[in-house]
Amino acid sequence: MLDLTYELPKPKVISGAKHDWELVIGLEVHAQVSSNAKLFSGASTKFGAEPNSNVSFVDAAMPGMLPVINEYCVEQAVRTGLGLKAEINLWSAFDRKNYFYPDLPQGYQISQLYHPIVGEGEVLVELGDGTARNVRVERIHMEQDAGKSIHDMDPNMSFVDLNRTGVCLMEIVSRPDIRGPEEAAAYIAKLRQIMRYLGTCDGNMQNGNLRADVNVSVCRVGQYEKYQETQDFSHLGTRCEIKNMNSMRFIQQAIEVEARRQIAIIEAGGEVDQETRLYDPDKGETRTMRSKEEAHDYRYFPDPDLLPLEIEQAWVDDIAANLPELPDAKKSRFVTDFGLSDYDASVLTADVESAAYFEAVAEGRNGKLAANWVINELFGRLKADEKDIANCPVTPAQLGGVVELISAETISGKIAKDLFEIVYTEGGDPAQIVEERGMKQVTDTGAIEAALDQIIADNPAQVEKAKQNPKLAGWFVGQVMKATGGKANPKAVNELVAKKLG
């Protein structure tokens, strides 16, 4: 099992021209709530619709239109908080964050600054060295998304698509606990995994349904420990925010690039300006987007059109009682119930669909054998064919049938691979295929012995060599398997070869 360590790991140290520096990273992850309707209107959230087709009068900020909160979005935020072992606030409130941008029709964004719906929680992050630790979550608040400005359709004009306007986002804000690029990616991956298990966000980064603002600063070695003791953020250095990152690979690259930029400025005698930046993966650099705003720059105030949100503890308890088994618990159960290694259990629980598929295959069967076939044969073939478990041509019942035939020694491992190929490409019931196509394993020792005796008689020189060097006995095993069309029981063949060759 994992070595669960809750202290901060050894941080990534970057050597500058004059000093060694440590990274300090905090993440603000924006997760689009899985809901058919928006946070304050009944407009559709379907991705890929015609521009400006999923827009209600509320989304377009028509005069007199008032927001009405979507209870399901609130439930999804609560579910997410419970999945992160976080405090659920029974009283929360919405605020207006005022700023102007063409894709924000209201001229403000409805968010939760002062009283978020979810308080402090934690995410158990598995690290590359086989250990795991908790990254603290400061808060989760709900807010409405903005629209999308499009600049590449005309050389002289920009266009605005308001389909995304008003879609419910959960902003998950971490503490500055993350100490390296790889850990940042692992944290986001774990968040996405948990939310997919919960069904609260599909985690599709390509569609922008999960994106992150990455806060990066650098400090001299030892300063982070002082921050831990005093909670004085001045020990962590001036942070810069890299906006709207939607790629794990680019997030890691951007952190590395930004850290080195800050180190160069400080070691040259300058000061890092707190600002919002963008990452350009083509040039491998971050560039200024705007100076970093503080809360007072947005003139936050309570939204006058929305009453405070009050929820009952009994409602929260009911949601908690109906949460699905989450990935950490499922992984631990797979290790215990099926005797799997940590690695295999991690692979099988990486997403909820794969875990459910494996459980269906393994039910009432040899768990380790089932895991081997799901991970090595099935996943390997799906990857080669650029498919995923959702459009897998082999059902759990079919693969389970293959596993049963192997366990019963009806077929050998080699025959099983041939059978799997038939089922994958043609379909059908594995047991019926074996019966109709004569694929059963030969377990008649008399038939196997007769084949072996003939091979021994035909190859006396090879027999003498094998007697002098037992490693050469494998040649006889191969010849028997060839003579029986691969149907001979390998265990029986090996035992007979060992017996006859002494």
Number of C-alpha atoms within 10 A of each C-alpha: 12 12 11 14 12 12 10 14 16 9 16 16 16 18 12 13 10 10 11 14 22 23 27 25 25 23 24 24 24 27 26 26 29 22 19 14 20 29 29 22 20 18 22 18 23 12 12 8 11 9 14 15 12 21 22 21 14 21 29 18 16 12 9 7 14 15 16 14 16 16 10 16 25 19 16 22 24 25 24 28 27 20 22 21 15 22 16 24 19 16 14 19 20 27 24 20 23 18 14 13 13 16 20 23 18 19 14 19 24 24 25 24 19 14 18 23 26 28 18 18 23 19 20 19 21 18 15 10 7 12 15 18 19 19 23 20 25 17 24 29 24 27 26 22 24 24 21 17 15 13 12 10 9 9 7 7 9 12 15 15 19 24 27 24 27 29 26 29 27 29 25 22 22 23 17 21 21 26 22 21 22 18 22 23 19 18 22 22 15 19 23 22 21 25 23 21 22 21 19 23 25 18 25 15 16 10 11 17 18 26 25 24 23 24 22 27 24 29 21 17 15 11 17 27 13 14 14 12 8 10 12 11 14 12 18 23 20 18 22 25 25 25 17 19 21 20 16 19 13 17 25 17 18 24 26 18 15 24 22 18 14 23 26 17 13 14 13 11 8 11 14 18 13 16 18 21 23 18 23 13 13 6 7 13 16 18 13 14 14 11 13 16 11 8 10 10 11 15 13 21 16 18 17 10 12 15 12 15 16 12 16 10 12 9 13 17 11 10 15 15 9 9 15 12 14 18 23 15 10 18 25 18 14 25 19 13 10 19 15 20 15 16 12 18 23 19 15 25 23 18 17 19 15 19 20 14 18 22 18 17 27 23 14 10 17 17 21 17 18 22 25 15 22 22 16 10 14 21 20 13 17 15 11 9 9 8 13 15 16 9 9 14 17 19 17 19 16 20 26 25 17 26 26 22 20 19 15 9 15 20 27 23 19 13 20 21 15 13 19 20 15 14 20 18 10 10 15 13 13 23 18 10 16 19 10 10 8 10 20 22 23 22 18 11 14 10 13 21 17 12 17 22 15 11 17 17 10 11 11 11 10 16 21 12 13 18 15 11 10 13 10 15 18 14 13 22 22 15 15 27 19 12 15 16 13 21 23 25 23 20 11 16 22 16 11 18 20 15 9 13 15 9
